[in-house]
């Protein structure tokens, strides 16, 4: 199939139904509704340092055959694959690192396809055309580099063949191994670890905090005001502005429905904390959390234990609660590799980054092996449970 490629400055210029045929149902983050809401509510755009420049491929009839979400960036915030040291090295060499091109869903460190291809279209051919067009756009826009972040295996193979440098990192994911309930999950823990989690959960229950799980259509604009305030306060305590606006959440709550899930904590019927999550058919993604004040163990209960219970109840196979956080390990979250791929226009810096990524990968491998030894499962069950398919 002959494909014509273009660069599209707004996803709203593309037919939503055609886009969603490419994206499928694998991830709520790739949906037209999610990406369009980012643009409509100024979460991305030139003012935010994320200028949309999506690469699209059309067939001979003008129908959308493939696409790659792509952004021209003037900073490195909101990516969760840290390249600040690379930018500093460019500055010291008298070169400009920004702008650069980034292929990912903004503010979303979740592994999903980066080359979206319509069913029935040769995926490898279409993905190669998208990548070629993205590299052409990088050169035309004087970008220093192209970064494709949180890539799946099929995309990594194509990117590696194209000469991209692969970079490895680690997150912590929970896997549902057919648990009947939360206590069944805890049954495999070593005694001391099990008691600690029960104590944390009991402390919250005895405080009078109660939880409810709401999908996007069940949340009023007034309640979104409270939820967004909680989550925004988490950013401001760290000296940052929140990435996403209240209008964005109101919008995607309405359009995504049960693909957006809020775990809401109430005390005396008053909202006191919330975790904003998204879900696919098999995975729960924890994204943002916040509370009105400090309460011992409230974070663990809202962000982790309630999410695990939800996965068990809905039969979801995996829970990805976001980046970093070694405290997740003692609560049954296991190390999981994440990958990114990088092309740099400057040959000297490309060689230096390739060398760095190889050394970094060895450190990540050693770290993941060490973390495996600290999982909370009983020694007699650890090997058995780790061998069972997740």
C-alpha beads as a LAMMPS data file, in Angstrom:
LAMMPS data file: protein, C-alpha beads

390 atoms
389 bonds

1 atom types
1 bond types

-500.0 500.0 xlo xhi
-500.0 500.0 ylo yhi
-500.0 500.0 zlo zhi

Masses

1 110.0

Atoms # bond

1 1 1 0.000 0.000 0.000
2 1 1 1.301 3.419 -0.977
3 1 1 1.125 5.824 1.956
4 1 1 1.362 9.610 1.942
5 1 1 2.726 11.166 5.141
6 1 1 1.971 14.580 6.599
7 1 1 2.520 16.489 9.834
8 1 1 -0.714 17.477 11.579
9 1 1 -0.616 20.394 14.072
10 1 1 -3.811 19.377 15.918
11 1 1 -5.509 16.068 16.507
12 1 1 -8.871 17.818 16.264
13 1 1 -8.130 18.199 12.546
14 1 1 -8.315 14.391 12.264
15 1 1 -11.470 12.309 12.238
16 1 1 -11.975 10.823 15.716
17 1 1 -13.424 7.539 14.479
18 1 1 -10.555 7.025 12.029
19 1 1 -7.984 7.805 14.735
20 1 1 -9.595 5.411 17.201
21 1 1 -9.514 2.616 14.606
22 1 1 -5.743 3.041 14.629
23 1 1 -5.416 3.296 18.400
24 1 1 -7.769 0.422 19.222
25 1 1 -8.893 -0.172 22.773
26 1 1 -5.494 -1.103 24.193
27 1 1 -4.973 2.186 26.040
28 1 1 -7.248 5.082 27.057
29 1 1 -4.281 7.422 26.641
30 1 1 -4.117 6.874 22.877
31 1 1 -7.766 7.681 22.319
32 1 1 -8.703 10.738 20.277
33 1 1 -10.693 12.027 23.275
34 1 1 -7.688 11.984 25.623
35 1 1 -5.220 13.587 23.207
36 1 1 -7.750 16.166 21.979
37 1 1 -8.600 17.190 25.556
38 1 1 -4.907 17.889 26.195
39 1 1 -4.931 20.326 23.279
40 1 1 -8.332 21.919 23.964
41 1 1 -7.518 22.712 27.576
42 1 1 -4.004 24.066 26.900
43 1 1 -2.211 21.249 28.718
44 1 1 -0.126 21.042 25.541
45 1 1 0.609 23.703 22.947
46 1 1 3.350 26.194 22.229
47 1 1 2.743 27.972 25.533
48 1 1 3.198 24.721 27.430
49 1 1 6.357 23.732 25.548
50 1 1 4.588 20.753 23.905
51 1 1 3.702 21.765 20.323
52 1 1 1.679 19.003 18.604
53 1 1 3.112 17.854 15.272
54 1 1 1.541 14.425 14.869
55 1 1 2.811 12.365 11.948
56 1 1 -0.001 10.761 9.953
57 1 1 -0.081 8.460 6.936
58 1 1 -3.005 8.275 4.537
59 1 1 -3.866 5.646 1.949
60 1 1 -4.628 6.340 -1.729
61 1 1 -8.261 7.085 -0.821
62 1 1 -7.245 9.703 1.733
63 1 1 -8.208 7.612 4.755
64 1 1 -6.042 7.579 7.851
65 1 1 -3.884 4.451 7.763
66 1 1 -1.311 5.126 10.481
67 1 1 -0.255 7.810 12.945
68 1 1 2.379 8.692 15.514
69 1 1 1.588 11.129 18.363
70 1 1 4.499 13.580 18.263
71 1 1 5.417 16.857 19.981
72 1 1 8.079 19.528 19.469
73 1 1 9.425 20.361 22.919
74 1 1 11.329 23.269 24.416
75 1 1 12.038 21.580 27.775
76 1 1 12.111 18.085 29.310
77 1 1 9.304 18.325 31.878
78 1 1 6.535 15.745 31.922
79 1 1 8.444 12.960 30.173
80 1 1 9.702 10.776 33.063
81 1 1 12.761 9.740 31.033
82 1 1 15.346 12.146 32.293
83 1 1 17.749 13.796 29.862
84 1 1 18.607 16.982 31.750
85 1 1 22.287 15.998 31.786
86 1 1 22.247 15.643 28.006
87 1 1 20.800 19.155 27.678
88 1 1 23.497 20.490 30.010
89 1 1 26.222 18.800 27.955
90 1 1 24.848 20.426 24.801
91 1 1 24.909 23.847 26.475
92 1 1 28.487 23.358 27.607
93 1 1 29.439 22.436 24.031
94 1 1 27.775 25.595 22.724
95 1 1 24.923 23.689 21.056
96 1 1 21.148 23.873 21.395
97 1 1 19.425 20.790 22.770
98 1 1 15.986 22.357 22.422
99 1 1 13.813 22.100 20.478
100 1 1 13.636 18.332 20.366
101 1 1 10.935 15.929 19.183
102 1 1 9.230 13.522 21.586
103 1 1 6.967 10.644 20.642
104 1 1 4.787 9.763 23.636
105 1 1 1.507 10.625 25.308
106 1 1 2.307 13.769 27.318
107 1 1 2.687 13.347 31.077
108 1 1 1.975 9.598 30.788
109 1 1 4.777 7.134 31.644
110 1 1 2.877 4.087 30.370
111 1 1 4.171 1.662 27.753
112 1 1 1.848 1.736 24.732
113 1 1 2.307 1.460 20.960
114 1 1 3.955 4.524 19.486
115 1 1 3.154 3.671 15.853
116 1 1 -0.602 3.337 15.481
117 1 1 -1.657 1.343 12.427
118 1 1 -5.117 0.563 11.069
119 1 1 -6.075 -3.133 11.082
120 1 1 -5.395 -4.675 7.691
121 1 1 -2.482 -2.335 6.909
122 1 1 1.045 -3.786 6.884
123 1 1 2.210 -2.634 10.310
124 1 1 5.934 -2.826 9.707
125 1 1 5.754 -0.884 6.447
126 1 1 3.458 1.766 7.918
127 1 1 5.559 2.184 11.068
128 1 1 8.698 2.567 8.978
129 1 1 7.023 5.307 6.924
130 1 1 5.948 7.116 10.111
131 1 1 9.455 6.944 11.528
132 1 1 10.969 8.204 8.278
133 1 1 8.552 11.148 8.294
134 1 1 9.298 11.903 11.969
135 1 1 13.035 12.006 11.268
136 1 1 12.431 14.259 8.248
137 1 1 10.432 16.599 10.487
138 1 1 13.217 16.572 13.086
139 1 1 15.687 17.754 10.465
140 1 1 13.279 20.294 8.968
141 1 1 12.499 21.825 12.373
142 1 1 16.196 21.916 13.415
143 1 1 15.454 19.614 16.343
144 1 1 18.502 18.233 18.094
145 1 1 16.951 14.804 18.534
146 1 1 13.959 12.480 18.375
147 1 1 12.962 10.539 21.499
148 1 1 10.368 7.754 21.423
149 1 1 9.475 7.029 25.041
150 1 1 7.873 4.047 26.816
151 1 1 7.994 1.801 23.776
152 1 1 6.723 -1.743 23.405
153 1 1 8.807 -4.593 22.002
154 1 1 7.607 -4.391 18.399
155 1 1 8.366 -0.676 18.217
156 1 1 11.749 -1.151 19.902
157 1 1 12.833 -3.631 17.248
158 1 1 12.045 -1.171 14.457
159 1 1 13.726 1.716 16.268
160 1 1 16.815 -0.341 17.022
161 1 1 17.124 -1.339 13.353
162 1 1 16.872 2.366 12.461
163 1 1 19.919 3.100 14.646
164 1 1 18.171 4.526 17.709
165 1 1 19.855 4.140 21.090
166 1 1 17.783 2.028 23.501
167 1 1 17.588 3.148 27.105
168 1 1 16.293 0.955 29.951
169 1 1 14.621 1.991 33.197
170 1 1 12.532 0.398 35.941
171 1 1 9.029 0.872 37.296
172 1 1 7.093 -1.189 39.862
173 1 1 3.942 -3.030 38.766
174 1 1 1.446 -5.240 40.581
175 1 1 0.367 -8.466 38.892
176 1 1 -2.916 -10.253 39.478
177 1 1 -2.214 -13.955 39.783
178 1 1 -5.823 -14.968 40.128
179 1 1 -6.376 -13.655 43.661
180 1 1 -9.822 -14.175 45.166
181 1 1 -9.535 -11.056 47.330
182 1 1 -6.983 -8.835 49.063
183 1 1 -6.411 -11.357 51.855
184 1 1 -5.618 -14.025 49.270
185 1 1 -2.970 -11.668 47.880
186 1 1 -1.542 -11.080 51.373
187 1 1 -1.470 -14.809 52.118
188 1 1 1.717 -15.125 50.114
189 1 1 3.551 -12.458 52.124
190 1 1 6.098 -13.106 54.831
191 1 1 4.428 -12.752 58.220
192 1 1 6.024 -9.442 59.233
193 1 1 5.239 -7.805 55.871
194 1 1 1.667 -9.059 55.999
195 1 1 1.144 -7.666 59.501
196 1 1 2.528 -4.283 58.487
197 1 1 0.040 -3.895 55.646
198 1 1 -2.875 -5.047 57.788
199 1 1 -1.831 -2.506 60.409
200 1 1 -1.750 0.289 57.813
201 1 1 -5.191 -0.620 56.514
202 1 1 -6.641 -0.952 60.020
203 1 1 -5.307 2.478 60.969
204 1 1 -7.227 4.084 58.078
205 1 1 -10.414 2.111 58.757
206 1 1 -10.371 3.032 62.446
207 1 1 -9.898 6.711 61.588
208 1 1 -13.346 6.713 59.978
209 1 1 -12.169 7.233 56.395
210 1 1 -14.409 5.535 53.854
211 1 1 -13.773 4.980 50.149
212 1 1 -15.834 5.001 47.005
213 1 1 -14.865 4.301 43.411
214 1 1 -16.365 6.580 40.771
215 1 1 -16.128 6.484 37.004
216 1 1 -15.832 9.673 34.980
217 1 1 -19.526 10.125 34.250
218 1 1 -20.437 9.970 37.971
219 1 1 -18.285 12.966 38.959
220 1 1 -19.869 16.413 39.059
221 1 1 -17.968 19.581 38.182
222 1 1 -18.102 20.586 41.859
223 1 1 -16.530 17.290 42.913
224 1 1 -13.903 17.657 40.187
225 1 1 -13.036 20.993 41.790
226 1 1 -12.137 19.186 45.044
227 1 1 -10.361 16.299 43.327
228 1 1 -8.263 18.584 41.137
229 1 1 -7.400 20.777 44.137
230 1 1 -6.109 17.719 46.035
231 1 1 -3.947 16.568 43.120
232 1 1 -2.723 20.068 42.247
233 1 1 -1.581 20.528 45.860
234 1 1 0.732 17.526 45.449
235 1 1 2.493 19.400 42.645
236 1 1 2.619 22.740 44.450
237 1 1 4.176 21.166 47.553
238 1 1 7.037 20.139 45.253
239 1 1 7.318 23.618 43.764
240 1 1 5.677 22.620 40.455
241 1 1 2.541 23.588 38.577
242 1 1 0.108 20.747 37.798
243 1 1 0.369 19.397 34.274
244 1 1 -3.364 18.939 33.732
245 1 1 -6.236 21.360 34.270
246 1 1 -9.595 20.807 35.903
247 1 1 -11.236 21.408 32.526
248 1 1 -9.214 18.549 31.068
249 1 1 -10.503 16.119 33.693
250 1 1 -14.107 17.272 33.327
251 1 1 -13.762 16.724 29.572
252 1 1 -12.189 13.243 29.658
253 1 1 -14.454 12.177 32.516
254 1 1 -17.396 12.791 30.221
255 1 1 -15.844 11.242 27.085
256 1 1 -13.947 8.279 28.549
257 1 1 -16.591 7.245 31.082
258 1 1 -15.523 4.117 32.970
259 1 1 -12.008 4.319 31.467
260 1 1 -11.371 7.071 33.998
261 1 1 -11.623 5.956 37.635
262 1 1 -11.368 8.092 40.769
263 1 1 -10.787 6.483 44.165
264 1 1 -12.276 9.007 46.576
265 1 1 -11.675 9.065 50.347
266 1 1 -14.273 10.673 52.608
267 1 1 -14.140 11.532 56.288
268 1 1 -17.519 12.425 57.845
269 1 1 -18.813 12.440 54.260
270 1 1 -16.333 15.182 53.303
271 1 1 -13.831 14.451 50.494
272 1 1 -10.317 14.364 51.956
273 1 1 -8.219 12.547 49.341
274 1 1 -8.397 11.167 45.829
275 1 1 -6.426 9.085 43.357
276 1 1 -7.110 9.607 39.657
277 1 1 -6.636 6.440 37.607
278 1 1 -7.299 5.259 34.071
279 1 1 -7.984 1.718 32.950
280 1 1 -7.865 -0.454 29.869
281 1 1 -9.407 -3.906 29.517
282 1 1 -6.556 -5.478 31.485
283 1 1 -4.601 -2.729 33.277
284 1 1 -5.230 -0.052 35.898
285 1 1 -2.988 3.021 35.639
286 1 1 -2.536 5.170 38.728
287 1 1 -1.743 8.715 37.651
288 1 1 -2.404 11.482 40.198
289 1 1 -3.141 11.699 43.882
290 1 1 -3.621 14.320 46.568
291 1 1 -5.181 14.969 49.945
292 1 1 -6.478 17.846 52.032
293 1 1 -3.941 17.148 54.781
294 1 1 -1.542 14.569 56.207
295 1 1 -2.882 11.309 57.626
296 1 1 -0.744 8.258 58.381
297 1 1 -1.083 5.539 55.699
298 1 1 -3.739 7.431 53.717
299 1 1 -1.476 7.592 50.663
300 1 1 -0.821 3.834 50.694
301 1 1 -4.499 2.989 51.094
302 1 1 -5.779 5.424 48.465
303 1 1 -3.111 4.887 45.822
304 1 1 -2.196 1.209 46.247
305 1 1 -4.475 -0.981 48.359
306 1 1 -7.726 0.363 46.975
307 1 1 -6.305 -0.002 43.453
308 1 1 -5.274 -3.608 44.095
309 1 1 -8.759 -4.395 45.398
310 1 1 -10.257 -2.795 42.299
311 1 1 -8.058 -4.910 40.008
312 1 1 -9.091 -8.092 41.823
313 1 1 -12.755 -7.119 41.701
314 1 1 -12.681 -6.282 37.965
315 1 1 -10.297 -9.070 36.967
316 1 1 -7.611 -6.666 35.712
317 1 1 -4.257 -8.334 35.241
318 1 1 -1.883 -5.480 36.083
319 1 1 -1.703 -2.288 38.113
320 1 1 0.823 0.365 37.070
321 1 1 0.843 3.033 39.801
322 1 1 3.269 5.414 38.087
323 1 1 7.015 5.998 38.176
324 1 1 9.624 5.567 40.906
325 1 1 8.801 4.776 44.538
326 1 1 10.730 1.905 46.119
327 1 1 8.172 1.873 48.948
328 1 1 5.931 0.030 46.477
329 1 1 8.149 -3.069 46.625
330 1 1 7.261 -3.999 50.204
331 1 1 3.598 -3.753 49.176
332 1 1 3.844 -6.366 46.449
333 1 1 4.777 -4.283 43.398
334 1 1 7.470 -5.968 41.323
335 1 1 10.229 -4.406 39.186
336 1 1 9.287 -4.061 35.507
337 1 1 11.525 -2.825 32.717
338 1 1 10.559 0.210 30.648
339 1 1 12.286 1.294 27.454
340 1 1 12.859 4.402 25.386
341 1 1 14.643 5.009 22.083
342 1 1 16.748 8.032 21.118
343 1 1 18.122 9.511 17.901
344 1 1 20.507 12.467 18.075
345 1 1 21.440 14.464 15.013
346 1 1 24.968 15.248 16.225
347 1 1 27.155 12.154 15.596
348 1 1 29.497 12.854 18.512
349 1 1 26.706 13.191 21.037
350 1 1 24.966 10.154 19.540
351 1 1 28.081 8.055 20.260
352 1 1 28.351 9.432 23.795
353 1 1 24.683 8.694 24.529
354 1 1 25.022 5.161 23.155
355 1 1 27.970 4.521 25.452
356 1 1 26.121 6.005 28.437
357 1 1 22.967 3.965 27.755
358 1 1 24.956 0.720 27.677
359 1 1 26.548 1.425 31.041
360 1 1 23.228 2.605 32.488
361 1 1 21.499 -0.586 31.321
362 1 1 23.953 -2.715 33.277
363 1 1 23.209 -0.691 36.414
364 1 1 19.439 -1.005 35.893
365 1 1 19.775 -4.782 35.446
366 1 1 21.740 -5.053 38.689
367 1 1 19.217 -2.854 40.494
368 1 1 16.253 -4.938 39.336
369 1 1 17.982 -8.139 40.432
370 1 1 18.619 -6.621 43.860
371 1 1 14.991 -5.460 44.189
372 1 1 13.780 -8.987 43.377
373 1 1 15.489 -10.106 46.580
374 1 1 13.415 -7.648 48.631
375 1 1 9.960 -8.665 47.464
376 1 1 7.671 -9.339 50.445
377 1 1 6.542 -12.827 49.444
378 1 1 7.321 -15.798 51.649
379 1 1 10.513 -17.492 50.552
380 1 1 8.794 -20.835 49.977
381 1 1 6.287 -19.210 47.604
382 1 1 8.465 -16.577 45.978
383 1 1 9.904 -18.726 43.203
384 1 1 6.553 -20.393 42.544
385 1 1 4.648 -17.122 42.342
386 1 1 7.282 -15.417 40.211
387 1 1 7.216 -18.349 37.777
388 1 1 3.442 -18.185 37.295
389 1 1 2.331 -16.090 34.288
390 1 1 1.338 -12.534 35.153

Bonds

1 1 1 2
2 1 2 3
3 1 3 4
4 1 4 5
5 1 5 6
6 1 6 7
7 1 7 8
8 1 8 9
9 1 9 10
10 1 10 11
11 1 11 12
12 1 12 13
13 1 13 14
14 1 14 15
15 1 15 16
16 1 16 17
17 1 17 18
18 1 18 19
19 1 19 20
20 1 20 21
21 1 21 22
22 1 22 23
23 1 23 24
24 1 24 25
25 1 25 26
26 1 26 27
27 1 27 28
28 1 28 29
29 1 29 30
30 1 30 31
31 1 31 32
32 1 32 33
33 1 33 34
34 1 34 35
35 1 35 36
36 1 36 37
37 1 37 38
38 1 38 39
39 1 39 40
40 1 40 41
41 1 41 42
42 1 42 43
43 1 43 44
44 1 44 45
45 1 45 46
46 1 46 47
47 1 47 48
48 1 48 49
49 1 49 50
50 1 50 51
51 1 51 52
52 1 52 53
53 1 53 54
54 1 54 55
55 1 55 56
56 1 56 57
57 1 57 58
58 1 58 59
59 1 59 60
60 1 60 61
61 1 61 62
62 1 62 63
63 1 63 64
64 1 64 65
65 1 65 66
66 1 66 67
67 1 67 68
68 1 68 69
69 1 69 70
70 1 70 71
71 1 71 72
72 1 72 73
73 1 73 74
74 1 74 75
75 1 75 76
76 1 76 77
77 1 77 78
78 1 78 79
79 1 79 80
80 1 80 81
81 1 81 82
82 1 82 83
83 1 83 84
84 1 84 85
85 1 85 86
86 1 86 87
87 1 87 88
88 1 88 89
89 1 89 90
90 1 90 91
91 1 91 92
92 1 92 93
93 1 93 94
94 1 94 95
95 1 95 96
96 1 96 97
97 1 97 98
98 1 98 99
99 1 99 100
100 1 100 101
101 1 101 102
102 1 102 103
103 1 103 104
104 1 104 105
105 1 105 106
106 1 106 107
107 1 107 108
108 1 108 109
109 1 109 110
110 1 110 111
111 1 111 112
112 1 112 113
113 1 113 114
114 1 114 115
115 1 115 116
116 1 116 117
117 1 117 118
118 1 118 119
119 1 119 120
120 1 120 121
121 1 121 122
122 1 122 123
123 1 123 124
124 1 124 125
125 1 125 126
126 1 126 127
127 1 127 128
128 1 128 129
129 1 129 130
130 1 130 131
131 1 131 132
132 1 132 133
133 1 133 134
134 1 134 135
135 1 135 136
136 1 136 137
137 1 137 138
138 1 138 139
139 1 139 140
140 1 140 141
141 1 141 142
142 1 142 143
143 1 143 144
144 1 144 145
145 1 145 146
146 1 146 147
147 1 147 148
148 1 148 149
149 1 149 150
150 1 150 151
151 1 151 152
152 1 152 153
153 1 153 154
154 1 154 155
155 1 155 156
156 1 156 157
157 1 157 158
158 1 158 159
159 1 159 160
160 1 160 161
161 1 161 162
162 1 162 163
163 1 163 164
164 1 164 165
165 1 165 166
166 1 166 167
167 1 167 168
168 1 168 169
169 1 169 170
170 1 170 171
171 1 171 172
172 1 172 173
173 1 173 174
174 1 174 175
175 1 175 176
176 1 176 177
177 1 177 178
178 1 178 179
179 1 179 180
180 1 180 181
181 1 181 182
182 1 182 183
183 1 183 184
184 1 184 185
185 1 185 186
186 1 186 187
187 1 187 188
188 1 188 189
189 1 189 190
190 1 190 191
191 1 191 192
192 1 192 193
193 1 193 194
194 1 194 195
195 1 195 196
196 1 196 197
197 1 197 198
198 1 198 199
199 1 199 200
200 1 200 201
201 1 201 202
202 1 202 203
203 1 203 204
204 1 204 205
205 1 205 206
206 1 206 207
207 1 207 208
208 1 208 209
209 1 209 210
210 1 210 211
211 1 211 212
212 1 212 213
213 1 213 214
214 1 214 215
215 1 215 216
216 1 216 217
217 1 217 218
218 1 218 219
219 1 219 220
220 1 220 221
221 1 221 222
222 1 222 223
223 1 223 224
224 1 224 225
225 1 225 226
226 1 226 227
227 1 227 228
228 1 228 229
229 1 229 230
230 1 230 231
231 1 231 232
232 1 232 233
233 1 233 234
234 1 234 235
235 1 235 236
236 1 236 237
237 1 237 238
238 1 238 239
239 1 239 240
240 1 240 241
241 1 241 242
242 1 242 243
243 1 243 244
244 1 244 245
245 1 245 246
246 1 246 247
247 1 247 248
248 1 248 249
249 1 249 250
250 1 250 251
251 1 251 252
252 1 252 253
253 1 253 254
254 1 254 255
255 1 255 256
256 1 256 257
257 1 257 258
258 1 258 259
259 1 259 260
260 1 260 261
261 1 261 262
262 1 262 263
263 1 263 264
264 1 264 265
265 1 265 266
266 1 266 267
267 1 267 268
268 1 268 269
269 1 269 270
270 1 270 271
271 1 271 272
272 1 272 273
273 1 273 274
274 1 274 275
275 1 275 276
276 1 276 277
277 1 277 278
278 1 278 279
279 1 279 280
280 1 280 281
281 1 281 282
282 1 282 283
283 1 283 284
284 1 284 285
285 1 285 286
286 1 286 287
287 1 287 288
288 1 288 289
289 1 289 290
290 1 290 291
291 1 291 292
292 1 292 293
293 1 293 294
294 1 294 295
295 1 295 296
296 1 296 297
297 1 297 298
298 1 298 299
299 1 299 300
300 1 300 301
301 1 301 302
302 1 302 303
303 1 303 304
304 1 304 305
305 1 305 306
306 1 306 307
307 1 307 308
308 1 308 309
309 1 309 310
310 1 310 311
311 1 311 312
312 1 312 313
313 1 313 314
314 1 314 315
315 1 315 316
316 1 316 317
317 1 317 318
318 1 318 319
319 1 319 320
320 1 320 321
321 1 321 322
322 1 322 323
323 1 323 324
324 1 324 325
325 1 325 326
326 1 326 327
327 1 327 328
328 1 328 329
329 1 329 330
330 1 330 331
331 1 331 332
332 1 332 333
333 1 333 334
334 1 334 335
335 1 335 336
336 1 336 337
337 1 337 338
338 1 338 339
339 1 339 340
340 1 340 341
341 1 341 342
342 1 342 343
343 1 343 344
344 1 344 345
345 1 345 346
346 1 346 347
347 1 347 348
348 1 348 349
349 1 349 350
350 1 350 351
351 1 351 352
352 1 352 353
353 1 353 354
354 1 354 355
355 1 355 356
356 1 356 357
357 1 357 358
358 1 358 359
359 1 359 360
360 1 360 361
361 1 361 362
362 1 362 363
363 1 363 364
364 1 364 365
365 1 365 366
366 1 366 367
367 1 367 368
368 1 368 369
369 1 369 370
370 1 370 371
371 1 371 372
372 1 372 373
373 1 373 374
374 1 374 375
375 1 375 376
376 1 376 377
377 1 377 378
378 1 378 379
379 1 379 380
380 1 380 381
381 1 381 382
382 1 382 383
383 1 383 384
384 1 384 385
385 1 385 386
386 1 386 387
387 1 387 388
388 1 388 389
389 1 389 390
